[in-house]
Amino acid sequence: MRNFRDSSFGDRQSQAAEAKKRALEQLRSRPPVNEAVAAERKAASVEREKSKADKAAAKREAKQAAAEAEAAAPAPPSQAELKAARDARYAARKKRK
């Protein structure tokens, strides 16, 4: 293997041109696109996008329903209400004795 320092500018330039030529030949030698396969891939892609959109819509609806349920839930009792309930239990216990 030749060292990078041993090659001249002309050598490196010709090697780059050869590499570019090989890459272009390789690109040209690819088989043509089969229309049936391309149509099948396009249909699968459209189906995936539709499925993804449906899942996103369902997720949005579930999130909105959860938010509505949270808004409809009763508020937690305030400190005053908790104290009144505790006092009522205490009074009931005193009354039994």
Residue, then its C-alpha position, 0 to 999 in steps of 0.5 A: m500500500r502506498n503512503f499518502r506522502d509518496s503520491s503526487f498531486g497528479d496521482r491523487q487527482s487521477q485516483a479521485a477521477e477513477a473512483k468517481k468513474r467507478a461510482l458512476e458506473q456502479l450507479r448506472s449498472r443498477p437494475p431499473v425500478n420495477e413499477a409494480v414494486a414501486a407502487e406496492r411500496k408507495a401503497a404500504s407507505v400511504e397505509r403506514e402514514k394513515s395508521k400513524a395519523d389514526k393512532a395520533a388522533a386516538k391519542r389526542e382523543a384519549k388525552q382530551a377525554a382524560a382532561e375532561a374527566e379530570a375537570a369533571a371530578p369533584a375537587p378535593p375537600s378543603q381544610a375547613e371541610l376536613k376539619a368539620a368532618r373530623d369534628a363531626r366524628y369526634a362529636a359522634r364519638k363523645k355522644r356515644k359515651 
